[in-house]
């Protein structure tokens, strides 16, 4: 039980760290938007890619958590 809780806690902390890093990247990209039109296009494209990556990463983490819960409960 303790190992299961540790794994979940570690994965949730990793997910939180990922969200913080994504937020910092989004903030930096948002700051670059104000400079030029080319950077605006580049930043918008990169922002969309970062958001897509965040969705895939979140889906993977939720899938992993579901798998661990099923393994623990032996469903």
Secondary structure, 3 states (H helix, E strand, C coil): CHHHHHHHHHHHHHHHHHHHHHHHHHHHHHHHHCCCHHHHHHHHHHHHHHHHHHHHHHHHHHHHHHHHHHHHHCC
